[in-house]
Amino acid sequence: MITRAATAVALVASLARVASAQDTLLLPGDRDASAELARIVSAARDAGLPVDPILGKVSYGVVVVHAPPQRIVAAARALAARLEIARDALAPRPTPGDIATGADALEFGATKAELRAVRTASGDQPVSTPLGVLAQLVASGVNAKRAAQIVTDLIKRHASTAQLVALGADVNADVASGAQATAALDTRLRGLTAVLAPPGGVALDAPGISATTPKKKP
Amino acid sequence: MRRVGLILLSICAATPLHSQWQVTADAGAAHLRQTGIPESNALAMGASVDVLGERAALRSRLLASRAPNERWTGQGVLLASIVGPNATGPNWELSGAFSAFGQTNASSTTSAEGMARLRLGGTTLGGAIGGGVGALSDVSGTHVLYSGQASTWRTFAVDQIVADASFVGTVGPDAGGGSFADGTRYVDLSVSWRRDHRGIELGATAGARAAFNAATSGGWGQVNVAAWLAPNLALVAAAGRSLEDVPRGVPRTQYVSLGLRIAARSHTSVLDARPATSAPKTVVTRAGVVLRIDGASRVELMADFTDWAVVECERSGGEWRLERVVPPGLHRIAIRIDGGEWTAPPGLPRATDDLGGVVGLITVP
């Protein structure tokens, strides 16, 4: 464990230095793969994309999965492509966190159109939390289109980030207990939407209704 | 009973992307008391139709009661609202209301109002302020209605609280049949609470009125509960004391009622509502990770926020904890128990990524 921890720390340190000096091997033991990774990272940085997710993917592949170098290179290339798609979908001014989470959502089955729908519903608010919940729901087994509809609808009904995260956590817990993902989502959604305003936040309550006895004519 | 008339308001609404609708019908018994009128038991029936679109809503309520002496009372309210396009931030709202109240051998009262409000904030925390004008027609003639309102609301997990202040005034024809003179004026303050959780709906309201000119001051309150015995059937009970609702022509009333509600759309029932879950087995906040794992002597964790370095969790009673700053966003986590295989933490969705690794996913707000 000590060796593994030390390897992880050393790798992360070396990856961090890539931004300034590209003479450090990203994949120790494979110079060609390292050079290819460096080109991928450099191209992403030049394109204005966040590179931390790519570096994290490499670290994960080396330290956790022990994947072959070429597989890590392919994963990094695919992630760079997803980052670009996510940035385009979340325009006009996505944060690095938005882009990274958007790329994660794409990895787990969401589409560019669904990311765009979340952005449209959120206005200029950060979208990393709703996109994270979207990714969680899809990973739990909820149909991606349905999950995106739910998330965008809740955003339009002004659900808070805490409510969105709680919905995702509740569905996860129900699925872990054996429930079907979509059924769990529907059940949890009823409880949540009962206390949310309709989309657009239209006011409630018809006042003054009561059963009465007749009022006599004057 | 004189026929209660309803006029359908035609509204121009944005095409709803995800419309919601609900139709309910209530039937039951009520015990009523009104100042100056003998107490009585009555058969009470009600119906509601709500259509909620993305930017527009239409709500209607009908209520009828039949006392043992064959005397009927009927009341209806129709509300239509439309809001501006802003998904967040300040938003305008226009609404219209039409109501009618009728009873056997007595004159009816009808009213129509239009109101404009400015809404701020969202569902979790927000407020609105606005005013309206309308007309009220009863046995004494036609009166002009004017009103002002300010509201604020706060939503918690399953609870919602609304505080409301409103001012209502009427201007009616004077005794000489000439120009209009001041009629009723009053200010109402109220607080309402509503909860919908695991098949039980609860509500309570308390309010107070300060009256000027021809109205009566006092307090009012009501409680109501609906227990959904089945997805489309609820047992409903309510009790309360209400003051005069001048715009609707409804007199002061005390009541207790019990009935059944049938709904067209399903609601979570008390029978199929998920039982209170035990505390979640994995909790990740900005301050770290808490895992509820029984029977383990050692728990290790690695995650994107540890740069995939393996860290050992500390036991704390029945929990395993890792204190670590976790930034907001989506995170991938794996744990290992007693040196076994790396796996997703309990309660988190398992995700297999493009490198073949299995991790749990969690979003930190």
Chai-1 contact restraints between the chains, C-beta under 6 A:
chainA,res_idxA,chainB,res_idxB,connection_type,confidence,min_distance_angstrom,max_distance_angstrom,comment,restraint_id
A,M1,B,V310,contact,1.0,0.0,6.0,A-B,restraint_1
A,R4,B,V310,contact,1.0,0.0,6.0,A-B,restraint_2
A,A5,B,A309,contact,1.0,0.0,6.0,A-B,restraint_3
A,A5,B,V310,contact,1.0,0.0,6.0,A-B,restraint_4
A,A8,B,D307,contact,1.0,0.0,6.0,A-B,restraint_5
A,A8,B,W308,contact,1.0,0.0,6.0,A-B,restraint_6
A,A8,B,A309,contact,1.0,0.0,6.0,A-B,restraint_7
A,V12,B,D307,contact,1.0,0.0,6.0,A-B,restraint_8
A,G56,B,D304,contact,1.0,0.0,6.0,A-B,restraint_9
A,S59,B,W308,contact,1.0,0.0,6.0,A-B,restraint_10
A,Y60,B,W308,contact,1.0,0.0,6.0,A-B,restraint_11
A,G61,B,L355,contact,1.0,0.0,6.0,A-B,restraint_12
A,V63,B,W308,contact,1.0,0.0,6.0,A-B,restraint_13
A,V64,B,W308,contact,1.0,0.0,6.0,A-B,restraint_14
A,V64,B,G357,contact,1.0,0.0,6.0,A-B,restraint_15
A,V65,B,L355,contact,1.0,0.0,6.0,A-B,restraint_16
A,V65,B,G356,contact,1.0,0.0,6.0,A-B,restraint_17
A,V65,B,G357,contact,1.0,0.0,6.0,A-B,restraint_18
A,A67,B,L355,contact,1.0,0.0,6.0,A-B,restraint_19
A,A75,B,D354,contact,1.0,0.0,6.0,A-B,restraint_20
A,A75,B,L355,contact,1.0,0.0,6.0,A-B,restraint_21
A,G97,B,G329,contact,1.0,0.0,6.0,A-B,restraint_22
A,T101,B,G329,contact,1.0,0.0,6.0,A-B,restraint_23
A,T101,B,L330,contact,1.0,0.0,6.0,A-B,restraint_24
A,D104,B,L330,contact,1.0,0.0,6.0,A-B,restraint_25
A,G123,B,A87,contact,1.0,0.0,6.0,A-B,restraint_26
A,G123,B,T88,contact,1.0,0.0,6.0,A-B,restraint_27
A,S128,B,G329,contact,1.0,0.0,6.0,A-B,restraint_28
A,T129,B,P365,contact,1.0,0.0,6.0,A-B,restraint_29
A,G132,B,G329,contact,1.0,0.0,6.0,A-B,restraint_30
A,G132,B,L330,contact,1.0,0.0,6.0,A-B,restraint_31
A,G132,B,T363,contact,1.0,0.0,6.0,A-B,restraint_32
A,V133,B,T363,contact,1.0,0.0,6.0,A-B,restraint_33
A,A135,B,L330,contact,1.0,0.0,6.0,A-B,restraint_34
A,Q136,B,P349,contact,1.0,0.0,6.0,A-B,restraint_35
A,Q136,B,L361,contact,1.0,0.0,6.0,A-B,restraint_36
A,Q136,B,T363,contact,1.0,0.0,6.0,A-B,restraint_37
A,A139,B,P349,contact,1.0,0.0,6.0,A-B,restraint_38
A,A139,B,A351,contact,1.0,0.0,6.0,A-B,restraint_39
A,A139,B,L361,contact,1.0,0.0,6.0,A-B,restraint_40
A,S140,B,P349,contact,1.0,0.0,6.0,A-B,restraint_41
A,D153,B,H18,contact,1.0,0.0,6.0,A-B,restraint_42
A,K156,B,A87,contact,1.0,0.0,6.0,A-B,restraint_43
A,H158,B,G122,contact,1.0,0.0,6.0,A-B,restraint_44
A,H158,B,T123,contact,1.0,0.0,6.0,A-B,restraint_45
A,S160,B,T124,contact,1.0,0.0,6.0,A-B,restraint_46
A,T161,B,P365,contact,1.0,0.0,6.0,A-B,restraint_47
A,A162,B,P365,contact,1.0,0.0,6.0,A-B,restraint_48
A,V165,B,T363,contact,1.0,0.0,6.0,A-B,restraint_49
A,V165,B,P365,contact,1.0,0.0,6.0,A-B,restraint_50
A,G168,B,T363,contact,1.0,0.0,6.0,A-B,restraint_51
A,N172,B,G347,contact,1.0,0.0,6.0,A-B,restraint_52
A,N172,B,L348,contact,1.0,0.0,6.0,A-B,restraint_53
A,N172,B,P349,contact,1.0,0.0,6.0,A-B,restraint_54
A,A173,B,T277,contact,1.0,0.0,6.0,A-B,restraint_55
A,A173,B,P280,contact,1.0,0.0,6.0,A-B,restraint_56
A,A173,B,G347,contact,1.0,0.0,6.0,A-B,restraint_57
A,A176,B,G347,contact,1.0,0.0,6.0,A-B,restraint_58
A,R190,B,T268,contact,1.0,0.0,6.0,A-B,restraint_59
A,A194,B,D196,contact,1.0,0.0,6.0,A-B,restraint_60
A,V195,B,T155,contact,1.0,0.0,6.0,A-B,restraint_61
A,V195,B,V158,contact,1.0,0.0,6.0,A-B,restraint_62
A,V195,B,Q160,contact,1.0,0.0,6.0,A-B,restraint_63
A,L196,B,T123,contact,1.0,0.0,6.0,A-B,restraint_64
A,A197,B,T123,contact,1.0,0.0,6.0,A-B,restraint_65
A,P198,B,L52,contact,1.0,0.0,6.0,A-B,restraint_66
A,P198,B,A57,contact,1.0,0.0,6.0,A-B,restraint_67
A,P199,B,E54,contact,1.0,0.0,6.0,A-B,restraint_68
A,G200,B,E54,contact,1.0,0.0,6.0,A-B,restraint_69
A,G200,B,R55,contact,1.0,0.0,6.0,A-B,restraint_70
A,G200,B,V83,contact,1.0,0.0,6.0,A-B,restraint_71
A,V202,B,A57,contact,1.0,0.0,6.0,A-B,restraint_72
A,V202,B,S81,contact,1.0,0.0,6.0,A-B,restraint_73
A,V202,B,V83,contact,1.0,0.0,6.0,A-B,restraint_74
A,A206,B,R59,contact,1.0,0.0,6.0,A-B,restraint_75
A,A206,B,R61,contact,1.0,0.0,6.0,A-B,restraint_76
A,A206,B,V77,contact,1.0,0.0,6.0,A-B,restraint_77
A,A206,B,L79,contact,1.0,0.0,6.0,A-B,restraint_78
A,G208,B,D245,contact,1.0,0.0,6.0,A-B,restraint_79
A,G208,B,R248,contact,1.0,0.0,6.0,A-B,restraint_80
A,G208,B,V250,contact,1.0,0.0,6.0,A-B,restraint_81
A,I209,B,R61,contact,1.0,0.0,6.0,A-B,restraint_82
A,I209,B,L63,contact,1.0,0.0,6.0,A-B,restraint_83
A,S210,B,S242,contact,1.0,0.0,6.0,A-B,restraint_84
A,S210,B,V250,contact,1.0,0.0,6.0,A-B,restraint_85
A,S210,B,T253,contact,1.0,0.0,6.0,A-B,restraint_86
A,A211,B,A30,contact,1.0,0.0,6.0,A-B,restraint_87
A,A211,B,A44,contact,1.0,0.0,6.0,A-B,restraint_88
A,A211,B,L63,contact,1.0,0.0,6.0,A-B,restraint_89
A,A211,B,S65,contact,1.0,0.0,6.0,A-B,restraint_90
A,T212,B,T73,contact,1.0,0.0,6.0,A-B,restraint_91
A,T212,B,P251,contact,1.0,0.0,6.0,A-B,restraint_92
A,T212,B,T253,contact,1.0,0.0,6.0,A-B,restraint_93
A,T213,B,L32,contact,1.0,0.0,6.0,A-B,restraint_94
A,T213,B,Q34,contact,1.0,0.0,6.0,A-B,restraint_95
A,T213,B,I37,contact,1.0,0.0,6.0,A-B,restraint_96
A,P214,B,R71,contact,1.0,0.0,6.0,A-B,restraint_97
A,P214,B,Q103,contact,1.0,0.0,6.0,A-B,restraint_98
A,P214,B,T104,contact,1.0,0.0,6.0,A-B,restraint_99
A,P214,B,A106,contact,1.0,0.0,6.0,A-B,restraint_100
A,K215,B,A106,contact,1.0,0.0,6.0,A-B,restraint_101
A,K215,B,P251,contact,1.0,0.0,6.0,A-B,restraint_102
A,K217,B,A106,contact,1.0,0.0,6.0,A-B,restraint_103
A,K217,B,S107,contact,1.0,0.0,6.0,A-B,restraint_104
